[in-house]
Amino acid sequence: MKLDIEEIRTRLPHRYPFLLVDRVVFVEPGERIEAYKNLTINEPFFDGHFPGKAVFPGVLLLEAMAQAAGILGFVTMDKTPADGSIYYFVGADNLRFKRPCVPGDQVMLHASIVSERRGIWKFAVEARVGDELAASGTILCADR
C-alpha cells in the first residue's frame, strides 16, 4: 500500500509547516512502514537552524519518525483523526542521532510495531539518508 500527501492528510492531524511526511512508499498494516521527507532550503526552520549551516533540527527528525509511526498505527487500526482517534507522542528510548540531515536530503523514515498494550504503542524507528543511518530509537505513542 502506498499513500500520497492527500491520503497522509486523512491519517494525520498535522498541517504545514508541521506535517513532516511527504509520501508513504510502503505500509504493511500491523508490521511496518517506509515513508520519506524531502528537505528543501525553503523550510521555515532552516532560516534559524543554523544561519549559514542549515541542519534539520533533531527534534523535528524525531517528530517525522513519530508521524510515520502514527500513520502505521492508524492504518493498522483502520482509524483516522476524523473518527475521533488521535496519537500522542509519549516517550522515546535509546534515541541516537548519527548524521545531520541537510537541505537536499531525502530522509527515509522507517517504523515497525514492537508492541501494543491498552492503547500504548511501541515502535522501533529509524531515519536514513541513502545508506547512512541518521537517527534511530524506540518511541511510545498513546491512542486516545
C-alpha positions in Angstrom: 0.0 0.0 0.0 1.2 3.5 -0.9 -0.1 6.8 0.3 0.2 10.2 -1.3 0.1 13.5 0.5 -3.7 13.8 0.4 -4.1 10.3 1.9 -1.5 11.1 4.5 -3.5 14.2 5.5 -6.5 12.0 6.2 -4.3 9.8 8.5 -2.6 12.6 10.4 -4.0 15.8 12.0 -0.8 17.8 11.3 -0.7 20.5 8.7 2.0 22.7 7.2 4.5 23.6 8.5 4.3 20.7 10.9 3.4 17.9 8.6 6.7 16.1 8.1 5.9 13.1 6.0 5.7 13.7 2.2 4.9 10.2 1.0 4.4 6.7 2.2 6.1 4.3 -0.2 5.1 1.1 1.6 3.0 0.2 4.6 2.2 -3.3 5.8 -0.6 -2.9 8.4 0.4 -4.4 11.8 4.0 -4.6 10.8 6.0 -1.7 9.3 6.1 1.5 7.2 8.5 3.2 4.9 8.0 6.9 4.2 10.0 9.9 3.3 10.5 13.6 4.0 12.2 15.7 1.3 14.2 18.5 2.9 14.4 21.8 0.9 16.1 25.1 1.8 12.6 26.7 1.7 11.6 25.0 5.0 11.0 27.8 7.6 13.2 26.2 10.3 16.3 26.4 8.2 16.4 30.2 8.5 17.4 30.0 12.1 18.8 26.5 12.4 21.6 27.4 11.6 22.3 30.6 9.6 25.0 29.7 7.1 24.9 26.0 8.0 21.4 24.6 7.6 20.6 21.5 9.7 17.3 19.7 10.1 16.5 20.0 13.9 16.9 16.7 15.7 13.5 17.2 17.5 11.8 17.5 14.1 13.6 14.4 12.8 12.2 12.6 15.9 8.8 14.1 15.1 9.0 12.9 11.5 9.7 9.4 12.6 6.8 9.6 15.1 4.5 10.8 12.4 5.4 7.8 10.2 4.8 5.5 13.2 1.4 7.3 13.7 0.4 6.6 10.2 1.3 2.9 10.7 -0.8 2.8 13.8 -3.8 4.5 12.2 -3.6 2.2 9.1 -3.3 -0.9 11.4 -6.4 0.1 13.4 -8.2 1.3 10.3 -8.9 4.6 12.0 -8.4 8.3 11.2 -8.4 11.5 13.2 -11.9 12.1 11.8 -13.1 9.1 13.7 -12.0 10.8 16.9 -8.8 8.9 17.3 -5.5 10.7 17.9 -2.0 9.6 18.6 0.1 11.4 21.2 3.8 11.1 21.4 4.5 10.0 25.0 8.2 8.9 25.1 11.4 7.9 23.4 14.1 5.5 24.5 17.6 4.8 23.1 17.4 7.7 20.7 20.6 8.3 18.8 21.5 10.9 16.1 24.3 9.7 13.8 24.3 12.1 10.9 22.9 15.6 10.3 20.2 15.9 7.7 20.5 19.0 5.4 18.7 20.6 2.6 18.6 18.4 -0.5 18.4 15.2 1.6 15.6 12.7 1.2 15.1 11.3 4.6 13.7 7.8 4.6 11.5 7.1 7.6 11.1 3.5 8.9 8.9 2.3 11.7 7.9 -1.1 12.9 5.5 -2.1 15.6 7.2 -3.7 18.6 4.1 -4.0 20.8 0.7 -2.6 21.7 -0.9 -2.8 25.2 -4.0 -0.9 26.2 -3.6 1.8 23.6 0.1 2.3 24.2 2.1 1.5 21.1 5.8 0.9 21.0 7.6 1.4 17.7 11.2 0.9 16.5 12.1 3.8 14.3 14.9 4.8 12.0 15.7 7.6 9.7 18.2 7.2 6.8 19.7 9.3 4.1 20.8 6.9 1.4 22.6 4.0 3.1 23.6 6.2 6.1 21.8 6.0 9.4 20.7 9.4 10.5 18.8 8.5 13.7 17.2 5.6 15.5 15.4 4.7 18.6 12.2 3.4 20.2 9.1 5.6 20.6 5.9 5.3 22.5 2.6 6.7 21.3 -0.8 6.7 23.1 -4.0 6.2 21.1 -6.7 8.3 22.7 
